[in-house]
Amino acid sequence: MKTVLKIVLGMILGSVLLIGGCAALIGGAVNEVQKESDKASITLDDYKSIEVGSSGATRDEVIARFGEPQSQDEIQTSASIDGLPDAGFGMECIYYNRTGALASMFQICFDTDSGGAKSKMSV
């Protein structure tokens, strides 16, 4: 009887260790993805501070202030994100991830003629 009990307890302990190890690996992977995402990210307050309209910030000013935006190659592969509008004729858009949030980004579009920020959207 004691042997059966030891086997059952060993199996339970092994299962707990296996589940805990898997959870730790998954948690570490998510943390690494978040760190990578935060490289080209801005906060909501940063986003709100970007002026649009006739006196809107230029693309160069935004990049100088917040750093390089998300790679256009990565945005092209993420074209299926709901709510992300096309840049539109006469517009050039850049994208920043939202700090601390996966799969959330800010789109800032600039008028190609004047260079000023024309619109911005949180997706």
C-alpha positions as CSV (number, residue, x, y, z in Angstrom):
1,M,0.0,0.0,0.0
2,K,2.8,2.4,0.8
3,T,4.4,1.8,-2.6
4,V,1.2,2.8,-4.4
5,L,0.9,5.9,-2.3
6,K,4.5,6.9,-3.1
7,I,3.9,6.3,-6.8
8,V,0.8,8.5,-6.8
9,L,2.5,11.3,-4.8
10,G,5.5,11.1,-7.2
11,M,3.1,11.4,-10.2
12,I,1.3,14.4,-8.6
13,L,4.6,16.1,-7.7
14,G,5.9,15.5,-11.3
15,S,2.8,16.9,-12.8
16,V,3.0,20.0,-10.6
17,L,6.6,20.6,-11.6
18,L,5.8,20.0,-15.3
19,I,2.9,22.5,-15.3
20,G,4.9,25.1,-13.3
21,G,7.9,24.8,-15.7
22,C,5.7,25.2,-18.7
23,A,4.0,28.3,-17.2
24,A,7.4,29.8,-16.4
25,L,8.6,29.2,-20.0
26,I,5.4,30.8,-21.5
27,G,5.6,33.7,-19.1
28,G,9.2,34.4,-20.1
29,A,8.4,34.2,-23.8
30,V,5.5,36.7,-23.4
31,N,7.9,39.0,-21.5
32,E,10.4,38.9,-24.3
33,V,7.7,39.7,-26.9
34,Q,6.6,42.6,-24.8
35,K,10.1,44.0,-24.6
36,E,10.5,43.7,-28.4
37,S,7.2,45.4,-28.9
38,D,8.1,48.3,-26.5
39,K,11.2,49.2,-28.6
40,A,9.0,51.2,-31.1
41,S,6.4,52.3,-28.7
42,I,4.9,55.4,-27.2
43,T,2.5,56.1,-24.3
44,L,-1.0,57.3,-24.6
45,D,0.1,60.7,-23.3
46,D,2.8,60.8,-25.9
47,Y,0.3,60.0,-28.6
48,K,-2.2,62.7,-27.3
49,S,0.6,65.3,-27.4
50,I,1.1,65.0,-31.2
51,E,-0.6,68.0,-32.8
52,V,-2.5,67.6,-36.0
53,G,-3.9,70.1,-38.5
54,S,-2.3,73.1,-40.2
55,S,0.3,73.5,-37.4
56,G,0.7,69.8,-36.9
57,A,4.0,68.2,-36.1
58,T,6.1,66.9,-39.0
59,R,7.2,63.3,-39.5
60,D,10.8,64.3,-38.7
61,E,9.7,66.0,-35.5
62,V,7.7,63.0,-34.3
63,I,10.6,60.6,-35.1
64,A,13.1,63.0,-33.4
65,R,10.9,63.1,-30.3
66,F,9.9,59.4,-30.0
67,G,12.5,57.5,-32.0
68,E,12.1,55.2,-35.0
69,P,8.6,54.0,-35.6
70,Q,7.5,50.4,-36.2
71,S,9.1,48.8,-39.3
72,Q,6.9,49.1,-42.4
73,D,7.7,45.5,-43.2
74,E,6.1,44.4,-39.9
75,I,3.1,46.6,-40.5
76,Q,2.6,45.1,-44.0
77,T,2.4,41.6,-42.4
78,S,-0.1,42.9,-39.9
79,A,-2.4,44.3,-42.5
80,S,-5.3,42.2,-41.2
81,I,-5.6,44.3,-38.0
82,D,-9.2,45.5,-37.8
83,G,-9.7,49.2,-37.8
84,L,-6.3,50.1,-39.3
85,P,-7.2,52.4,-42.3
86,D,-5.0,52.8,-45.4
87,A,-2.9,55.9,-45.5
88,G,-4.9,57.3,-48.3
89,F,-3.9,59.5,-51.3
90,G,-1.4,62.2,-50.4
91,M,-0.8,60.7,-47.0
92,E,2.2,58.9,-45.5
93,C,1.7,57.1,-42.2
94,I,4.0,55.8,-39.4
95,Y,3.1,53.5,-36.6
96,Y,4.1,53.1,-33.0
97,N,3.2,50.3,-30.6
98,R,1.3,51.3,-27.5
99,T,3.6,51.0,-24.5
100,G,2.7,48.0,-22.3
101,A,0.1,46.6,-24.7
102,L,0.5,43.8,-27.3
103,A,-1.4,44.2,-30.6
104,S,-2.3,47.8,-30.0
105,M,-0.8,50.6,-32.0
106,F,-1.0,54.3,-32.9
107,Q,-1.1,55.4,-36.6
108,I,0.1,58.9,-37.3
109,C,-0.4,60.2,-40.9
110,F,1.2,63.1,-42.6
111,D,0.2,65.2,-45.6
112,T,2.9,64.5,-48.3
113,D,2.6,68.1,-49.6
114,S,2.8,70.1,-46.4
115,G,4.6,67.4,-44.2
116,G,2.4,68.2,-41.2
117,A,0.5,65.6,-39.2
118,K,-3.0,65.3,-40.8
119,S,-4.6,62.6,-38.7
120,K,-3.9,60.1,-36.0
121,M,-5.7,57.0,-34.8
122,S,-5.4,54.5,-32.0
123,V,-5.9,50.9,-33.1
